C-alpha cells in the first residue's frame, strides 16, 4: 500500500468519525419535528353563547279591522306615518248608518210620546177608580140596610170593577211601552255605535307598519267572521328580535339572559338585549320546521332590545328599525370569569386504549383515563426537549375561540393548537414538534 493511499484512508476515517460525532451531538441530521402552532394556557373570562338568527319585530303590533262593512271614503295615512292614539285613520261610507240612526231615533221619540199620553190618561183612570170605589162601598151599605135593591148595588159594583180593570190595563200598557222604549233606545245606541265605527281611529300611538287598503275599496266588518285587515300600527319604542333556537341549545337559555344582536341593516353595530320570553312549540305552530330527513323543533326566543343601545340612531322621532329586518343574536348563557383556558383547536378526543404509542410510553395519567373511559379529551403539551405529552384534561364552558380547562393543565403550559389534522389525528405522545408561526405554518417551499 503506497503512502498516498494510506493517508487517503486515514483522512476518510477521520471524516467519518467527525460526521458520526456531529450527528450524535445533533449538529447535523437533526430531526426538526412536526411543524405545529402553539399557545400558552392563560387565565381569561369565558362567555358561553348560543347563536341564532331571526327577524326584528315591534313588541306590540296591532292589526286594525273594521267592525262594520262598507266603502272606504277617506284614508288619512300612508305606510310609515307616525300616528297618535285616537287619531282618525280612515272613514267608511256612513249614509246608511245615519239613516238607520235617524229611523230608530224617531221610533224612540214616538214611543216616549205614547208613554206620556198613557201616563196622563192614567191620572183620569185613577180618579174614576176612586169615585166608583166610594160609590160601591156606599151602595153596599145601603144594600145591607135594605134601602136599595140588589140590582142597584150590582150596577155600582160593575162600574167599580170596570174602572179598576181599565186602570190596571193602562198600567200594563205603560209597562209595555217602557219596555218598547228601552228596546228602541238600545237599537239607537247600537245605531250610534255603528255610526261611530265608520271612523277608524288609532288604538295606540306608533307607526303604520302595514297599509293593506286603498281609498274606494270595500271592506268587510267583524260581525260574523274576521274582517278585512286594513292596516297595522306598531309601537316601535319597544323592539324585539325573534330568533329560532334548536332543541339542543334551548335548555341552555333562560329568561333574563343577555344577548348581543346584530341587524343586517346596521352590520357595524351590536345591540344589547335581554331574553324575556321562550315560546313553547306545543302552542306555537310556527316554531316548528321540517327537514327532508327528520323533524327539527325550533323554539322562538324573544329578545327585547335595550333602548339605550340604539338611542343615538333615533332621529326626530323616526325609529331605526322596521318590522321584518334580518337579525342574528349571540345569547350569552353562562359566564366563567378568570378561568384557565386554551384555544378550542387545542382540545381533541383520543381513544386511549387504541393509542399504542401512549400505552407503550407508560403514561400513568393516560392509562388511568383509559381504564375508566377509552375516549378522553386531551391536549398536547410541549415539553422542554421539544416533544409533546398527550395530557388528559377536563373542560368546562366555551366561547367562539377558547374553552375552559378545569383540570390537567397549569397556567403557562404551552399546548399545540394546529394544524387541525395534526392535533386530531396525526400527533402522538412523545412526538417531536417544531413550533412555527401561524403565518408560516402552511408555507410551501418552492422546488429547485
DAUR-V77957 format. One record per residue. N is the residue number from 1. PSI is psi in degrees with one decimal (* if undefined). NEAR is the number of other C-alpha atoms within 10 Angstrom. Layout:
# DAUR-V77957
{{N & PSI & NEAR} {N & PSI & NEAR}}
This chain:
# DAUR-V77957
{{1 & 124.2 & 5} {2 & 166.1 & 6} {3 & -38.0 & 7} {4 & -43.2 & 8} {5 & -37.6 & 10} {6 & -45.9 & 10} {7 & -33.9 & 11} {8 & -42.5 & 11} {9 & -41.7 & 11} {10 & -44.1 & 11} {11 & -41.5 & 12} {12 & -40.3 & 11} {13 & -42.2 & 12} {14 & -43.3 & 12} {15 & -43.1 & 12} {16 & -39.1 & 12} {17 & -39.8 & 12} {18 & -42.8 & 12} {19 & -40.6 & 15} {20 & -40.5 & 13} {21 & -41.7 & 13} {22 & -39.3 & 14} {23 & -41.0 & 13} {24 & -33.0 & 12} {25 & -7.2 & 11} {26 & 11.5 & 11} {27 & -40.1 & 10} {28 & 159.3 & 12} {29 & 19.4 & 11} {30 & 135.5 & 11} {31 & 108.2 & 10} {32 & -27.0 & 11} {33 & 177.7 & 13} {34 & 130.1 & 16} {35 & 126.3 & 20} {36 & 161.1 & 22} {37 & 155.2 & 21} {38 & 159.4 & 22} {39 & 147.3 & 18} {40 & 145.1 & 18} {41 & 130.3 & 21} {42 & 161.5 & 20} {43 & 126.4 & 17} {44 & 172.2 & 16} {45 & 126.7 & 18} {46 & 128.3 & 23} {47 & 111.2 & 19} {48 & 136.0 & 20} {49 & 156.9 & 24} {50 & 125.5 & 19} {51 & 135.8 & 16} {52 & 154.8 & 19} {53 & 158.3 & 17} {54 & -145.7 & 20} {55 & 158.6 & 18} {56 & 133.1 & 24} {57 & 154.9 & 23} {58 & 146.7 & 23} {59 & -33.3 & 19} {60 & 120.2 & 15} {61 & 122.0 & 18} {62 & 127.6 & 17} {63 & 132.9 & 14} {64 & 120.0 & 18} {65 & 149.0 & 19} {66 & 151.8 & 23} {67 & -18.6 & 19} {68 & 159.2 & 19} {69 & 154.0 & 19} {70 & -174.5 & 19} {71 & 137.2 & 17} {72 & 111.7 & 21} {73 & -11.2 & 16} {74 & 135.0 & 17} {75 & 112.0 & 16} {76 & 2.7 & 11} {77 & 160.8 & 15} {78 & 161.2 & 15} {79 & 132.4 & 14} {80 & -10.7 & 16} {81 & 146.2 & 14} {82 & 131.6 & 17} {83 & 158.8 & 21} {84 & 153.2 & 14} {85 & 131.1 & 11} {86 & -7.1 & 12} {87 & 139.9 & 15} {88 & 124.7 & 17} {89 & -42.6 & 18} {90 & 167.4 & 20} {91 & 136.8 & 21} {92 & 145.3 & 25} {93 & 124.0 & 18} {94 & -5.1 & 18} {95 & -43.5 & 11} {96 & -34.2 & 11} {97 & -29.5 & 19} {98 & -43.5 & 15} {99 & -45.7 & 13} {100 & -40.6 & 17} {101 & -43.4 & 20} {102 & -39.8 & 15} {103 & -45.2 & 14} {104 & -36.8 & 20} {105 & -37.7 & 19} {106 & -39.5 & 13} {107 & -41.9 & 17} {108 & -43.8 & 21} {109 & -44.1 & 14} {110 & -43.4 & 13} {111 & -36.7 & 19} {112 & -36.0 & 17} {113 & -42.2 & 13} {114 & -39.6 & 17} {115 & -41.3 & 20} {116 & -41.7 & 14} {117 & -43.1 & 12} {118 & -40.3 & 16} {119 & -34.7 & 16} {120 & -42.8 & 11} {121 & -25.1 & 13} {122 & -31.0 & 19} {123 & -45.3 & 12} {124 & -40.1 & 12} {125 & -35.7 & 19} {126 & -38.4 & 17} {127 & -40.6 & 13} {128 & -41.7 & 19} {129 & -46.2 & 21} {130 & -41.3 & 15} {131 & -48.4 & 14} {132 & -30.8 & 21} {133 & -42.1 & 19} {134 & -41.7 & 14} {135 & -38.2 & 17} {136 & -44.4 & 21} {137 & -38.6 & 15} {138 & -44.7 & 14} {139 & -33.4 & 22} {140 & -40.0 & 20} {141 & -40.6 & 14} {142 & -36.2 & 16} {143 & -41.5 & 17} {144 & -33.9 & 13} {145 & 0.8 & 9} {146 & 38.1 & 10} {147 & -33.7 & 11} {148 & 166.7 & 14} {149 & 163.4 & 12} {150 & -32.9 & 15} {151 & -42.1 & 10} {152 & -38.1 & 13} {153 & -44.2 & 20} {154 & -33.6 & 15} {155 & -43.5 & 12} {156 & -38.9 & 20} {157 & -42.8 & 19} {158 & -39.3 & 13} {159 & -39.5 & 18} {160 & -45.9 & 22} {161 & -38.6 & 15} {162 & -43.4 & 14} {163 & -39.2 & 21} {164 & -40.4 & 19} {165 & -42.4 & 14} {166 & -38.6 & 17} {167 & -45.7 & 21} {168 & -38.4 & 15} {169 & -38.3 & 13} {170 & -39.7 & 18} {171 & -42.1 & 15} {172 & -40.0 & 12} {173 & -40.4 & 16} {174 & -43.7 & 19} {175 & -41.6 & 13} {176 & -40.0 & 13} {177 & -38.0 & 19} {178 & -40.4 & 16} {179 & -40.8 & 13} {180 & -40.4 & 17} {181 & -42.4 & 20} {182 & -42.1 & 15} {183 & -43.8 & 13} {184 & -37.0 & 19} {185 & -35.8 & 17} {186 & -41.6 & 14} {187 & -37.0 & 19} {188 & -40.8 & 21} {189 & -41.2 & 15} {190 & -40.8 & 15} {191 & -41.5 & 21} {192 & -38.3 & 18} {193 & -44.2 & 13} {194 & -40.4 & 18} {195 & -40.6 & 21} {196 & -28.6 & 15} {197 & -7.6 & 18} {198 & -15.1 & 23} {199 & 117.6 & 18} {200 & 121.7 & 21} {201 & 160.8 & 17} {202 & 123.3 & 19} {203 & -22.6 & 16} {204 & 164.6 & 17} {205 & 142.9 & 17} {206 & -150.3 & 23} {207 & 138.9 & 23} {208 & 99.8 & 22} {209 & -20.6 & 22} {210 & 132.3 & 18} {211 & 115.5 & 16} {212 & -7.6 & 10} {213 & 165.8 & 15} {214 & 160.3 & 14} {215 & 134.8 & 14} {216 & -16.7 & 14} {217 & 153.3 & 11} {218 & 140.6 & 16} {219 & 150.2 & 20} {220 & 141.8 & 19} {221 & 175.8 & 17} {222 & 18.1 & 14} {223 & -47.9 & 11} {224 & -18.3 & 8} {225 & -171.7 & 8} {226 & 124.4 & 12} {227 & 176.7 & 17} {228 & 128.0 & 20} {229 & 114.5 & 17} {230 & -42.8 & 19} {231 & 173.0 & 19} {232 & 143.6 & 19} {233 & 126.9 & 26} {234 & 135.9 & 26} {235 & 96.2 & 21} {236 & 5.5 & 22} {237 & -15.8 & 18} {238 & 109.6 & 14} {239 & 140.2 & 23} {240 & 152.0 & 24} {241 & 124.0 & 31} {242 & 112.0 & 29} {243 & 153.0 & 24} {244 & 123.2 & 24} {245 & 130.3 & 22} {246 & 161.1 & 17} {247 & -22.7 & 12} {248 & -29.2 & 10} {249 & -19.5 & 15} {250 & -31.2 & 16} {251 & -20.9 & 10} {252 & -21.3 & 15} {253 & 141.4 & 19} {254 & 160.6 & 16} {255 & 133.5 & 14} {256 & -9.5 & 14} {257 & 142.0 & 17} {258 & 158.7 & 23} {259 & 150.8 & 24} {260 & 119.7 & 19} {261 & 129.1 & 26} {262 & 131.8 & 20} {263 & 130.6 & 21} {264 & -33.3 & 13} {265 & -19.2 & 13} {266 & 67.5 & 12} {267 & -6.1 & 9} {268 & 10.0 & 8} {269 & 150.9 & 14} {270 & 127.4 & 17} {271 & 136.5 & 17} {272 & 145.3 & 20} {273 & 172.5 & 25} {274 & 133.5 & 21} {275 & 122.7 & 22} {276 & -6.6 & 15} {277 & 137.5 & 15} {278 & 110.9 & 18} {279 & 148.5 & 15} {280 & 120.6 & 14} {281 & -24.8 & 14} {282 & -26.4 & 10} {283 & 3.8 & 8} {284 & 90.4 & 11} {285 & -29.4 & 9} {286 & -7.7 & 11} {287 & -1.3 & 20} {288 & 140.9 & 17} {289 & 154.8 & 13} {290 & 133.2 & 10} {291 & 175.5 & 7} {292 & -23.0 & 6} {293 & -32.6 & 6} {294 & 168.7 & 8} {295 & 125.5 & 10} {296 & 122.9 & 14} {297 & 124.2 & 15} {298 & 146.2 & 22} {299 & 134.8 & 23} {300 & 116.2 & 23} {301 & 125.3 & 26} {302 & 123.3 & 23} {303 & 120.0 & 29} {304 & 120.2 & 24} {305 & 137.6 & 24} {306 & 124.0 & 15} {307 & -33.1 & 15} {308 & -18.3 & 10} {309 & -13.6 & 13} {310 & 16.5 & 16} {311 & -35.7 & 11} {312 & -14.4 & 9} {313 & -10.9 & 12} {314 & 118.6 & 13} {315 & 118.7 & 9} {316 & 45.6 & 6} {317 & -2.3 & 8} {318 & 130.7 & 14} {319 & 146.2 & 16} {320 & -15.3 & 14} {321 & 149.5 & 19} {322 & 143.9 & 18} {323 & 134.8 & 18} {324 & -3.7 & 13} {325 & 141.2 & 14} {326 & 143.0 & 18} {327 & 157.1 & 20} {328 & 151.6 & 22} {329 & 138.8 & 26} {330 & 104.7 & 19} {331 & 115.8 & 25} {332 & 109.9 & 22} {333 & -35.1 & 20} {334 & 149.7 & 18} {335 & 132.0 & 14} {336 & 99.6 & 15} {337 & 142.0 & 11} {338 & 57.1 & 12} {339 & 155.7 & 16} {340 & 135.9 & 24} {341 & 160.1 & 26} {342 & 163.7 & 28} {343 & 147.4 & 22} {344 & -38.6 & 15} {345 & -14.3 & 18} {346 & -21.3 & 24} {347 & 129.5 & 26} {348 & 174.4 & 18} {349 & 139.0 & 16} {350 & 147.4 & 20} {351 & 103.5 & 15} {352 & -36.0 & 25} {353 & -32.3 & 18} {354 & -12.3 & 12} {355 & 90.6 & 15} {356 & -30.8 & 12} {357 & -42.9 & 15} {358 & -43.2 & 19} {359 & -40.0 & 16} {360 & -29.4 & 10} {361 & -15.1 & 12} {362 & 30.6 & 10} {363 & 107.2 & 15} {364 & -39.6 & 11} {365 & -43.4 & 12} {366 & -36.8 & 22} {367 & -38.2 & 19} {368 & -42.9 & 13} {369 & -37.4 & 19} {370 & -30.4 & 20} {371 & -32.8 & 11} {372 & -34.6 & 10} {373 & 118.0 & 12} {374 & -26.7 & 17} {375 & 124.4 & 15} {376 & 142.3 & 20} {377 & 132.6 & 17} {378 & 161.0 & 24} {379 & 160.5 & 27} {380 & 110.1 & 26} {381 & 128.5 & 25} {382 & 126.5 & 24} {383 & 171.0 & 15} {384 & -30.0 & 7} {385 & 6.4 & 9} {386 & 0.5 & 16} {387 & 171.0 & 19} {388 & 149.9 & 22} {389 & 119.1 & 21} {390 & 112.1 & 24} {391 & 120.5 & 20} {392 & 141.2 & 25} {393 & 160.8 & 18} {394 & 137.8 & 14} {395 & 162.0 & 18} {396 & -131.1 & 15} {397 & 167.2 & 18} {398 & 156.2 & 22} {399 & -157.6 & 18} {400 & -24.4 & 12} {401 & -29.2 & 11} {402 & 157.7 & 21} {403 & 140.5 & 25} {404 & 136.8 & 26} {405 & 116.1 & 22} {406 & -20.6 & 15} {407 & 154.3 & 12} {408 & -19.4 & 13} {409 & 163.9 & 21} {410 & 155.5 & 15} {411 & 134.5 & 13} {412 & -17.4 & 12} {413 & 132.2 & 15} {414 & 123.7 & 20} {415 & 151.5 & 27} {416 & 133.1 & 27} {417 & -9.1 & 24} {418 & 172.3 & 21} {419 & 163.0 & 18} {420 & -45.9 & 16} {421 & -32.4 & 9} {422 & -46.5 & 15} {423 & -43.3 & 21} {424 & -25.1 & 18} {425 & -49.5 & 11} {426 & -41.6 & 11} {427 & 138.6 & 18} {428 & 164.8 & 20} {429 & 135.4 & 20} {430 & 7.9 & 19} {431 & 145.5 & 17} {432 & 138.2 & 20} {433 & 158.1 & 21} {434 & 111.1 & 16} {435 & 125.0 & 19} {436 & 139.5 & 15} {437 & 145.1 & 12} {438 & -34.3 & 15} {439 & -12.3 & 8} {440 & 1.6 & 10} {441 & -34.9 & 14} {442 & 16.8 & 12} {443 & 140.6 & 8} {444 & 120.5 & 7} {445 & 133.5 & 6} {446 & 140.9 & 5} {447 & 147.3 & 4} {448 & * & 3}}
